[in-house]
Amino acid sequence: MNLALVYDRVVKVGGAERILLALHRLWPEAPLYTSVYDSVGAGWAKVFPQVTSSFLQGWPLAKTHHELYPWLAPLAFESFNFDQFDLVISVASAEAKTIVTKPQTSHLCYCLTPTRYLWSHHQSYLDAPGLGRFSRLGKKVFAAAAPYLKRADLVGASRPDHYLAISQTVKKRLKKYYHRDSEVIYPPVDTAKFSKKITNYGLRFTDYFLVVSRLTPYKKVDLAIKVFNQLRQNLVIVGSGREEGRLKSLAGPSVYLLGEVGEKNLVSLYQHCRALVMPQEEDFGIVAVEAQAAGRPVIAFKKGGATETVVDNKTGIFFAAQTVDSMAASVKRFNSLKFNAAAIKSQAENFNYDTFAKNLKRQVKSLWKNHH
């Protein structure tokens, strides 16, 4: 089977990018198509035999501020020709699903979420576009363009032959916003990598909580900072993004922003933290599974993907509202609880690579059989 992979933007590293690497492991000969490709920021993509970007590649700021070109991104994906392929798998949280394939080519969309800034998180993006000094103008333009963008997104969402969702949360969104049915296949985690003991990262303290996240508004890292400023307990934050400067200005003496740390150091930070903290609503939340694979519990907002991966009072605890009081109360309650590392690691094994590979190959085989 001649197969291609498609992804929205290849410019960074995160949970979605780990999914692409898992797909590469399954189909190492498959080329990767994307709107823009940053070979420096996304060095992981060099393992693909070919990475093909669209006409947006040379446009100003397209690699760093894709929000400037929301009306062009679907055109970028429509410009690709997939006639030579039997199957195309798009991994999409935005426009990658809008590719056009002819009847002889099957299109399977592994959906991370329906386009977040148009549907489930529309209001939060409208309130905080994340465009710095251009945010005020961005709000006005986005508000005016949103109806058109939604209509175009619905057209693009009709193109895949079949949908897979990364969680029950996303399955419900696909039905609500796109009126499409889907099956759930949870993303994979290399559980062995996170469970293998690694020397302490080298912090001058050992008693800390951990946030692993891109530093963007919807991740709510500012909420975690406010809570740990108030509690005066150590919080270590791993990740980078446009919010980094603002978050550093909020951080008190017990909050440490490390930026990007590399895979080995990240594993060490997971293994030696008291708990991973997730203040945001995630579509799936791969970091929650990574922390559990390292034997560490999770303190998470009780909504979205975390509710599917964390077992309350066994592998972590939840807080009900994204407020300082609610989250602080959960951290205080956590301090009085004990967790079993073996039970936590056992939960993570439900999301290992072998399970993902078996389920995905079964779905691909079924789609291919029905299509032909």
C-alpha positions as CSV (number, residue, x, y, z in Angstrom):
1,M,0.0,0.0,0.0
2,N,1.4,3.4,-1.0
3,L,0.7,5.7,1.9
4,A,1.3,9.4,2.7
5,L,0.9,11.4,6.0
6,V,-0.3,14.9,6.3
7,Y,-0.1,17.3,9.3
8,D,-1.1,20.9,9.9
9,R,2.3,22.5,10.5
10,V,5.7,20.9,11.2
11,V,7.3,23.7,13.3
12,K,7.6,22.4,16.9
13,V,7.7,19.3,19.1
14,G,4.8,18.2,21.3
15,G,2.2,15.5,21.8
16,A,0.9,15.6,18.2
17,E,4.4,15.3,16.9
18,R,4.9,12.2,18.9
19,I,1.9,10.7,17.1
20,L,3.5,11.4,13.8
21,L,6.7,9.7,14.9
22,A,4.6,6.7,15.9
23,L,3.0,6.7,12.4
24,H,6.5,6.9,10.9
25,R,7.4,3.8,13.0
26,L,4.5,1.9,11.4
27,W,5.0,3.2,7.9
28,P,8.7,4.3,7.6
29,E,8.5,4.9,3.8
30,A,5.6,7.3,4.0
31,P,6.3,10.9,3.1
32,L,5.0,13.8,5.1
33,Y,3.0,16.8,3.7
34,T,2.4,20.0,5.6
35,S,1.6,23.7,5.2
36,V,5.0,24.9,6.6
37,Y,8.1,23.1,7.8
38,D,10.7,24.5,10.2
39,S,13.7,22.1,10.0
40,V,15.3,23.7,13.0
41,G,12.3,23.9,15.4
42,A,11.1,20.5,14.2
43,G,14.3,18.6,13.8
44,W,12.4,15.4,14.7
45,A,10.9,15.4,11.2
46,K,14.2,14.7,9.6
47,V,13.5,10.9,10.1
48,F,10.9,11.1,7.3
49,P,12.1,10.2,3.8
50,Q,10.5,13.4,2.5
51,V,8.8,16.4,4.0
52,T,6.9,18.5,1.4
53,S,5.6,22.0,2.4
54,S,3.1,24.2,0.6
55,F,3.3,27.6,-1.1
56,L,3.0,29.1,2.4
57,Q,6.5,28.1,3.2
58,G,8.0,31.3,2.1
59,W,5.3,33.7,3.4
60,P,6.4,36.1,6.2
61,L,5.9,34.8,9.7
62,A,4.0,31.7,8.4
63,K,6.2,29.4,10.5
64,T,5.7,31.3,13.8
65,H,2.3,33.1,13.4
66,H,0.0,30.8,11.3
67,E,-3.0,32.7,12.7
68,L,-2.1,35.5,10.2
69,Y,-3.2,33.2,7.3
70,P,-6.3,31.3,8.4
71,W,-8.0,31.7,5.0
72,L,-4.9,30.5,3.1
73,A,-4.2,27.4,5.0
74,P,-7.0,25.3,3.4
75,L,-5.8,26.4,0.0
76,A,-2.3,25.3,0.9
77,F,-3.6,21.7,1.6
78,E,-5.9,21.7,-1.5
79,S,-2.8,22.4,-3.6
80,F,-1.3,19.0,-2.9
81,N,-1.7,16.1,-5.3
82,F,-2.2,12.6,-3.8
83,D,-3.1,10.7,-6.9
84,Q,-0.1,8.4,-6.5
85,F,-1.2,7.2,-3.1
86,D,-3.6,4.4,-2.1
87,L,-4.2,5.9,1.4
88,V,-3.6,9.3,3.0
89,I,-3.7,9.7,6.8
90,S,-4.1,13.3,7.9
91,V,-3.3,14.1,11.5
92,A,-5.3,17.3,12.1
93,S,-6.4,19.8,14.6
94,A,-6.9,22.4,11.9
95,E,-6.6,22.4,8.1
96,A,-4.8,19.2,7.2
97,K,-8.1,17.4,6.9
98,T,-9.0,19.7,4.0
99,I,-6.8,17.8,1.4
100,V,-8.6,16.7,-1.8
101,T,-8.3,13.1,-2.8
102,K,-9.8,11.3,-5.8
103,P,-12.0,8.3,-5.5
104,Q,-9.2,5.8,-5.8
105,T,-7.4,7.3,-2.8
106,S,-8.7,6.7,0.7
107,H,-8.5,9.5,3.3
108,L,-8.4,8.7,7.0
109,C,-8.3,11.6,9.4
110,Y,-6.8,11.0,12.8
111,C,-8.4,14.0,14.5
112,L,-6.7,15.7,17.4
113,T,-9.8,18.0,17.7
114,P,-12.1,19.9,15.4
115,T,-10.4,23.3,14.7
116,R,-10.0,24.6,18.2
117,Y,-10.1,28.3,17.6
118,L,-13.3,28.0,15.6
119,W,-15.3,25.6,17.8
120,S,-14.6,24.3,21.3
121,H,-12.3,27.2,22.3
122,H,-13.6,29.9,20.0
123,Q,-14.3,32.4,22.8
124,S,-10.9,31.9,24.6
125,Y,-9.1,32.6,21.3
126,L,-11.2,35.6,20.7
127,D,-10.4,36.9,24.1
128,A,-6.6,36.2,23.8
129,P,-5.5,35.8,20.2
130,G,-1.8,35.5,21.3
131,L,-0.6,38.0,18.7
132,G,1.2,40.4,21.1
133,R,0.9,44.0,20.1
134,F,-1.3,42.9,17.2
135,S,-3.9,41.3,19.4
136,R,-6.4,44.1,19.4
137,L,-6.4,44.2,15.6
138,G,-6.4,40.4,15.6
139,K,-9.6,40.3,17.7
140,K,-11.5,42.5,15.3
141,V,-10.3,40.6,12.2
142,F,-11.0,37.2,13.7
143,A,-14.5,38.2,14.9
144,A,-15.4,39.4,11.4
145,A,-13.8,36.4,9.6
146,A,-15.1,33.7,12.0
147,P,-18.4,33.0,10.1
148,Y,-16.6,32.5,6.8
149,L,-13.8,30.4,8.4
150,K,-16.4,28.1,10.1
151,R,-18.2,27.5,6.8
152,A,-14.9,26.7,5.1
153,D,-13.9,24.4,7.9
154,L,-17.2,22.5,7.6
155,V,-16.6,22.0,3.9
156,G,-13.1,20.7,4.7
157,A,-14.4,18.4,7.4
158,S,-16.6,16.7,5.0
159,R,-13.7,15.4,2.9
160,P,-12.2,12.6,4.9
161,D,-13.7,9.2,4.2
162,H,-13.3,8.1,7.8
163,Y,-12.5,9.7,11.1
164,L,-10.6,8.4,14.1
165,A,-10.6,10.4,17.3
166,I,-7.8,10.6,19.9
167,S,-10.3,10.5,22.8
168,Q,-13.9,10.2,23.7
169,T,-13.8,14.0,24.3
170,V,-12.8,14.5,20.6
171,K,-15.3,11.9,19.4
172,K,-18.1,14.0,21.0
173,R,-16.8,17.2,19.4
174,L,-16.6,15.6,16.0
175,K,-20.3,14.6,16.3
176,K,-21.3,18.0,17.7
177,Y,-19.5,20.3,15.3
178,Y,-18.9,18.3,12.1
179,H,-21.8,15.7,12.5
180,R,-19.3,12.9,11.8
181,D,-19.0,9.5,13.4
182,S,-15.7,8.2,14.6
183,E,-13.9,5.5,16.5
184,V,-11.5,6.3,19.3
185,I,-7.8,5.2,19.2
186,Y,-5.8,6.7,22.0
187,P,-2.4,8.1,21.1
188,P,0.7,6.0,22.0
189,V,3.2,6.7,24.8
190,D,6.6,5.0,24.9
191,T,6.0,3.8,28.5
192,A,9.3,2.0,28.7
193,K,11.2,5.2,28.1
194,F,9.5,7.0,30.9
195,S,9.7,4.1,33.4
196,K,13.5,3.5,33.0
197,K,15.2,5.1,35.9
198,I,17.3,8.2,35.1
199,T,19.5,10.3,37.4
200,N,18.0,13.4,38.9
201,Y,17.9,16.3,36.6
202,G,20.1,18.4,38.9
203,L,17.7,20.8,40.5
204,R,18.9,22.2,43.8
205,F,15.7,20.9,45.4
206,T,13.9,17.6,45.2
207,D,10.4,18.6,46.4
208,Y,8.6,20.1,43.4
209,F,5.5,19.8,41.2
210,L,5.8,19.8,37.4
211,V,4.1,21.5,34.4
212,V,5.0,20.3,30.9
213,S,3.3,22.4,28.3
214,R,3.5,24.8,25.4
215,L,3.3,28.3,26.8
216,T,0.1,29.5,25.1
217,P,-3.0,31.1,26.6
218,Y,-5.3,28.1,26.5
219,K,-2.9,25.9,28.5
220,K,-3.6,28.1,31.6
221,V,0.0,27.9,32.9
222,D,-0.6,31.3,34.5
223,L,-3.2,29.7,36.8
224,A,-0.7,27.1,38.0
225,I,1.8,29.9,38.7
226,K,-0.7,31.9,40.7
227,V,-1.5,28.9,42.8
228,F,2.1,28.0,43.6
229,N,3.0,31.6,44.2
230,Q,0.2,31.5,46.8
231,L,1.1,28.1,48.3
232,R,4.9,28.9,48.2
233,Q,5.6,25.4,47.0
234,N,8.1,24.6,44.2
235,L,6.7,24.5,40.7
236,V,8.9,23.6,37.7
237,I,7.7,24.5,34.2
238,V,9.0,22.8,31.1
239,G,8.1,24.2,27.7
240,S,8.3,27.3,25.5
241,G,5.9,29.6,23.6
242,R,4.7,33.1,23.1
243,E,3.5,33.4,26.7
244,E,7.0,32.8,28.2
245,G,7.9,36.5,28.9
246,R,4.5,37.2,30.6
247,L,4.7,34.0,32.6
248,K,8.2,34.8,33.8
249,S,7.0,38.1,35.0
250,L,4.2,36.4,37.0
251,A,6.5,33.8,38.6
252,G,7.3,34.1,42.2
253,P,10.5,32.8,44.0
254,S,9.2,29.2,44.1
255,V,8.3,29.0,40.4
256,Y,11.0,28.0,37.8
257,L,10.6,28.1,34.1
258,L,13.2,25.9,32.4
259,G,12.3,26.3,28.8
260,E,12.9,23.2,26.6
261,V,15.0,20.6,28.3
262,G,15.5,17.6,26.0
263,E,14.0,14.1,26.2
264,K,16.4,12.6,28.8
265,N,16.1,15.5,31.1
266,L,12.3,15.6,30.7
267,V,12.1,11.9,31.8
268,S,14.2,12.7,34.8
269,L,11.9,15.6,35.8
270,Y,8.9,13.4,35.5
271,Q,10.4,10.7,37.6
272,H,11.5,12.9,40.5
273,C,8.5,15.3,40.7
274,R,5.8,15.0,43.4
275,A,3.1,15.2,40.7
276,L,2.4,16.6,37.2
277,V,0.0,19.5,37.2
278,M,-2.5,20.0,34.3
279,P,-4.4,23.3,34.7
280,Q,-5.8,23.1,31.1
281,E,-8.6,21.2,29.4
282,E,-6.8,18.8,27.0
283,D,-8.1,17.0,23.9
284,F,-6.2,13.9,25.2
285,G,-3.2,15.1,27.3
286,I,-0.3,12.9,26.5
287,V,1.8,14.4,29.3
288,A,-0.6,12.9,31.8
289,V,0.2,9.4,30.5
290,E,3.9,10.2,30.3
291,A,3.9,11.2,34.0
292,Q,2.0,8.0,35.0
293,A,4.4,5.9,33.0
294,A,7.1,7.4,35.2
295,G,5.1,6.4,38.2
296,R,4.0,9.9,39.2
297,P,0.5,11.0,39.9
298,V,-1.4,13.8,38.2
299,I,-3.4,16.8,39.5
300,A,-5.7,17.8,36.6
301,F,-8.6,20.0,35.7
302,K,-11.7,17.7,35.6
303,K,-12.6,18.1,32.0
304,G,-11.4,16.7,28.7
305,G,-8.9,14.0,28.0
306,A,-7.4,13.8,31.5
307,T,-10.7,12.3,32.7
308,E,-10.1,9.4,30.4
309,T,-6.5,8.7,31.4
310,V,-6.3,9.6,35.2
311,V,-8.1,7.4,37.7
312,D,-9.3,9.6,40.5
313,N,-7.7,9.0,43.9
314,K,-5.7,6.1,42.4
315,T,-3.4,7.7,39.8
316,G,-4.2,11.3,40.6
317,I,-6.8,13.8,41.6
318,F,-9.0,16.4,39.9
319,F,-10.0,20.0,40.6
320,A,-13.5,21.1,39.5
321,A,-12.9,24.7,38.3
322,Q,-10.1,26.7,36.7
323,T,-9.7,29.0,39.6
324,V,-6.9,29.6,42.1
325,D,-9.1,28.5,45.0
326,S,-10.2,25.2,43.4
327,M,-6.8,24.2,42.2
328,A,-5.0,25.3,45.4
329,A,-7.5,23.2,47.5
330,S,-6.7,20.1,45.4
331,V,-2.9,20.6,45.8
332,K,-3.4,20.9,49.6
333,R,-5.5,17.7,49.5
334,F,-2.9,16.0,47.4
335,N,-0.2,16.8,50.1
336,S,-2.1,14.5,52.5
337,L,-2.5,11.6,50.1
338,K,-0.3,8.6,49.2
339,F,-0.1,6.9,45.8
340,N,1.2,3.6,44.6
341,A,3.8,4.0,41.8
342,A,3.2,0.4,40.5
343,A,-0.5,1.0,40.1
344,I,0.1,4.3,38.4
345,K,2.5,2.7,35.9
346,S,0.0,-0.1,35.3
347,Q,-2.6,2.5,34.2
348,A,-0.2,4.1,31.7
349,E,0.3,0.7,30.0
350,N,-3.3,1.0,28.6
351,F,-1.8,3.7,26.3
352,N,1.4,2.0,25.1
353,Y,2.6,1.9,21.5
354,D,1.7,-1.8,20.9
355,T,-1.9,-1.2,21.7
356,F,-2.0,1.9,19.5
357,A,-0.3,0.1,16.6
358,K,-2.6,-2.9,16.8
359,N,-5.8,-0.8,16.8
360,L,-4.7,1.5,14.1
361,K,-3.6,-1.3,11.7
362,R,-7.0,-2.9,12.3
363,Q,-8.8,0.3,11.3
364,V,-6.6,0.9,8.3
365,K,-7.2,-2.7,7.1
366,S,-11.0,-2.3,7.5
367,L,-11.0,1.1,5.7
368,W,-9.0,-0.3,2.9
369,K,-11.2,-3.4,2.5
370,N,-14.4,-1.3,2.5
371,H,-12.9,1.3,0.1
372,H,-11.9,-1.4,-2.4
